[in-house]
Amino acid sequence: MKAILQRVTEASVTVDGKIVGEIGAGLLVLVCAMQGDTEAQADKLAAKVAKMRIFQDDAGKMNRSVVDIGGSVLVVSQFTLAADTRSGNRPGFSTAAPPADGERLYTYFADQLAGLGLPVARGRFGADMKVRLLNDGPVTIPIEV
């Protein structure tokens, strides 16, 4: 699985003009299941996201996790993270998991984060989403497991 973590002061997802998920301080996680991914990869990714020390401590160093700061997570499905841009100018997405597998793993991943005690908001899988965020830092971290 692939993910992009963005440290945010706030973030929201809108579908058809209605907010379907929003958070205050925490992480916006754009996530993509790849072909062959399983729940084991989702478990590993969820644990890594929860423990990633990218929030400032009292000394101003990135030394605290989203759990440590009592933050929230907004999880948004993003199959375009599977983009293959090695040739030509049109990305290919053939390495992304098929939609049914992608949705299952996206839901499982978000559930695992919630199981780790994090407040989790979600986008809507497969929808045309409008994502708003106020990136904090900015801090943007790619992760692949």
Contacts in CASP RR format, 6 or more apart in sequence:
PFRMAT RR
TARGET T0000
AUTHOR 0000-0000-0000
METHOD contacts of the structure
MODEL  1
MKAILQRVTEASVTVDGKIVGEIGAGLLVLVCAMQGDTEAQADKLAAKVA
KMRIFQDDAGKMNRSVVDIGGSVLVVSQFTLAADTRSGNRPGFSTAAPPA
DGERLYTYFADQLAGLGLPVARGRFGADMKVRLLNDGPVTIPIEV
1 31 0 8 1.000
1 32 0 8 1.000
1 33 0 8 1.000
1 34 0 8 1.000
1 37 0 8 1.000
1 41 0 8 1.000
1 42 0 8 1.000
1 45 0 8 1.000
1 105 0 8 1.000
1 109 0 8 1.000
1 144 0 8 1.000
1 145 0 8 1.000
2 31 0 8 1.000
2 32 0 8 1.000
2 34 0 8 1.000
2 81 0 8 1.000
2 82 0 8 1.000
2 142 0 8 1.000
2 143 0 8 1.000
2 144 0 8 1.000
3 29 0 8 1.000
3 30 0 8 1.000
3 31 0 8 1.000
3 32 0 8 1.000
3 45 0 8 1.000
3 49 0 8 1.000
3 81 0 8 1.000
3 142 0 8 1.000
3 143 0 8 1.000
3 144 0 8 1.000
4 29 0 8 1.000
4 30 0 8 1.000
4 78 0 8 1.000
4 81 0 8 1.000
4 140 0 8 1.000
4 141 0 8 1.000
4 142 0 8 1.000
4 143 0 8 1.000
5 27 0 8 1.000
5 28 0 8 1.000
5 29 0 8 1.000
5 49 0 8 1.000
5 52 0 8 1.000
5 54 0 8 1.000
5 139 0 8 1.000
5 140 0 8 1.000
5 141 0 8 1.000
5 142 0 8 1.000
5 143 0 8 1.000
6 27 0 8 1.000
6 28 0 8 1.000
6 29 0 8 1.000
6 30 0 8 1.000
6 133 0 8 1.000
6 135 0 8 1.000
6 138 0 8 1.000
6 139 0 8 1.000
6 140 0 8 1.000
6 141 0 8 1.000
7 26 0 8 1.000
7 27 0 8 1.000
7 54 0 8 1.000
7 55 0 8 1.000
7 135 0 8 1.000
7 136 0 8 1.000
7 137 0 8 1.000
7 138 0 8 1.000
7 139 0 8 1.000
7 140 0 8 1.000
8 23 0 8 1.000
8 24 0 8 1.000
8 25 0 8 1.000
8 26 0 8 1.000
8 27 0 8 1.000
8 28 0 8 1.000
8 74 0 8 1.000
8 133 0 8 1.000
8 134 0 8 1.000
8 135 0 8 1.000
8 136 0 8 1.000
9 24 0 8 1.000
9 25 0 8 1.000
9 26 0 8 1.000
9 134 0 8 1.000
9 136 0 8 1.000
10 22 0 8 1.000
10 23 0 8 1.000
10 24 0 8 1.000
10 25 0 8 1.000
10 133 0 8 1.000
10 134 0 8 1.000
11 22 0 8 1.000
11 23 0 8 1.000
11 24 0 8 1.000
11 26 0 8 1.000
11 28 0 8 1.000
11 74 0 8 1.000
11 131 0 8 1.000
11 132 0 8 1.000
11 133 0 8 1.000
11 134 0 8 1.000
12 19 0 8 1.000
12 21 0 8 1.000
12 22 0 8 1.000
12 23 0 8 1.000
12 74 0 8 1.000
12 131 0 8 1.000
12 132 0 8 1.000
12 133 0 8 1.000
13 19 0 8 1.000
13 20 0 8 1.000
13 21 0 8 1.000
13 22 0 8 1.000
13 74 0 8 1.000
13 76 0 8 1.000
13 121 0 8 1.000
13 122 0 8 1.000
13 123 0 8 1.000
13 124 0 8 1.000
13 129 0 8 1.000
13 130 0 8 1.000
13 131 0 8 1.000
13 132 0 8 1.000
14 20 0 8 1.000
14 129 0 8 1.000
14 130 0 8 1.000
14 131 0 8 1.000
14 132 0 8 1.000
15 123 0 8 1.000
15 124 0 8 1.000
15 127 0 8 1.000
15 128 0 8 1.000
15 129 0 8 1.000
15 130 0 8 1.000
17 130 0 8 1.000
20 122 0 8 1.000
20 123 0 8 1.000
20 124 0 8 1.000
20 127 0 8 1.000
20 129 0 8 1.000
21 74 0 8 1.000
21 121 0 8 1.000
21 122 0 8 1.000
21 123 0 8 1.000
22 74 0 8 1.000
22 121 0 8 1.000
23 71 0 8 1.000
23 72 0 8 1.000
23 73 0 8 1.000
23 74 0 8 1.000
23 119 0 8 1.000
23 121 0 8 1.000
24 71 0 8 1.000
24 72 0 8 1.000
25 69 0 8 1.000
25 71 0 8 1.000
25 72 0 8 1.000
25 136 0 8 1.000
26 55 0 8 1.000
26 66 0 8 1.000
26 69 0 8 1.000
26 71 0 8 1.000
26 72 0 8 1.000
26 73 0 8 1.000
26 136 0 8 1.000
27 49 0 8 1.000
27 66 0 8 1.000
27 71 0 8 1.000
27 72 0 8 1.000
27 73 0 8 1.000
27 74 0 8 1.000
28 73 0 8 1.000
28 74 0 8 1.000
28 76 0 8 1.000
28 131 0 8 1.000
28 133 0 8 1.000
29 49 0 8 1.000
29 73 0 8 1.000
29 74 0 8 1.000
29 75 0 8 1.000
29 76 0 8 1.000
29 113 0 8 1.000
30 76 0 8 1.000
30 78 0 8 1.000
30 81 0 8 1.000
31 45 0 8 1.000
31 75 0 8 1.000
31 76 0 8 1.000
31 77 0 8 1.000
31 78 0 8 1.000
31 81 0 8 1.000
31 106 0 8 1.000
31 109 0 8 1.000
32 77 0 8 1.000
32 78 0 8 1.000
32 79 0 8 1.000
32 80 0 8 1.000
32 81 0 8 1.000
32 82 0 8 1.000
32 96 0 8 1.000
32 97 0 8 1.000
33 41 0 8 1.000
33 42 0 8 1.000
33 96 0 8 1.000
33 97 0 8 1.000
33 101 0 8 1.000
33 102 0 8 1.000
33 105 0 8 1.000
33 106 0 8 1.000
33 109 0 8 1.000
34 82 0 8 1.000
34 95 0 8 1.000
34 96 0 8 1.000
34 97 0 8 1.000
35 95 0 8 1.000
35 96 0 8 1.000
35 97 0 8 1.000
35 98 0 8 1.000
35 101 0 8 1.000
36 97 0 8 1.000
36 101 0 8 1.000
37 97 0 8 1.000
37 101 0 8 1.000
37 102 0 8 1.000
37 105 0 8 1.000
38 105 0 8 1.000
39 105 0 8 1.000
39 108 0 8 1.000
41 105 0 8 1.000
41 145 0 8 1.000
42 105 0 8 1.000
42 108 0 8 1.000
42 109 0 8 1.000
42 112 0 8 1.000
43 112 0 8 1.000
44 145 0 8 1.000
45 109 0 8 1.000
45 143 0 8 1.000
45 145 0 8 1.000
46 109 0 8 1.000
46 112 0 8 1.000
46 113 0 8 1.000
46 116 0 8 1.000
47 112 0 8 1.000
47 116 0 8 1.000
48 143 0 8 1.000
48 145 0 8 1.000
49 66 0 8 1.000
49 73 0 8 1.000
49 113 0 8 1.000
49 143 0 8 1.000
50 65 0 8 1.000
50 66 0 8 1.000
50 67 0 8 1.000
50 113 0 8 1.000
50 116 0 8 1.000
50 118 0 8 1.000
51 65 0 8 1.000
51 67 0 8 1.000
52 65 0 8 1.000
52 66 0 8 1.000
52 141 0 8 1.000
52 143 0 8 1.000
53 62 0 8 1.000
53 63 0 8 1.000
53 64 0 8 1.000
53 65 0 8 1.000
53 68 0 8 1.000
54 62 0 8 1.000
54 65 0 8 1.000
54 139 0 8 1.000
54 141 0 8 1.000
55 62 0 8 1.000
55 63 0 8 1.000
55 64 0 8 1.000
55 65 0 8 1.000
55 66 0 8 1.000
55 68 0 8 1.000
55 69 0 8 1.000
56 62 0 8 1.000
56 63 0 8 1.000
56 64 0 8 1.000
57 63 0 8 1.000
57 64 0 8 1.000
62 139 0 8 1.000
66 72 0 8 1.000
66 73 0 8 1.000
66 118 0 8 1.000
67 116 0 8 1.000
67 117 0 8 1.000
67 118 0 8 1.000
71 118 0 8 1.000
71 119 0 8 1.000
72 118 0 8 1.000
72 119 0 8 1.000
72 120 0 8 1.000
72 121 0 8 1.000
73 113 0 8 1.000
73 118 0 8 1.000
73 119 0 8 1.000
73 120 0 8 1.000
73 121 0 8 1.000
74 120 0 8 1.000
74 121 0 8 1.000
74 122 0 8 1.000
74 123 0 8 1.000
75 106 0 8 1.000
75 109 0 8 1.000
75 110 0 8 1.000
75 113 0 8 1.000
75 120 0 8 1.000
75 121 0 8 1.000
75 122 0 8 1.000
75 123 0 8 1.000
76 122 0 8 1.000
76 123 0 8 1.000
76 129 0 8 1.000
76 131 0 8 1.000
77 102 0 8 1.000
77 103 0 8 1.000
77 106 0 8 1.000
77 123 0 8 1.000
77 125 0 8 1.000
77 126 0 8 1.000
79 93 0 8 1.000
79 96 0 8 1.000
79 102 0 8 1.000
80 91 0 8 1.000
80 93 0 8 1.000
81 96 0 8 1.000
82 92 0 8 1.000
82 93 0 8 1.000
82 94 0 8 1.000
82 95 0 8 1.000
82 96 0 8 1.000
83 91 0 8 1.000
83 92 0 8 1.000
83 93 0 8 1.000
84 91 0 8 1.000
84 92 0 8 1.000
84 93 0 8 1.000
84 94 0 8 1.000
84 95 0 8 1.000
85 91 0 8 1.000
85 92 0 8 1.000
96 102 0 8 1.000
97 105 0 8 1.000
99 126 0 8 1.000
102 125 0 8 1.000
103 125 0 8 1.000
103 126 0 8 1.000
106 125 0 8 1.000
107 125 0 8 1.000
110 120 0 8 1.000
110 122 0 8 1.000
113 120 0 8 1.000
114 120 0 8 1.000
123 129 0 8 1.000
END
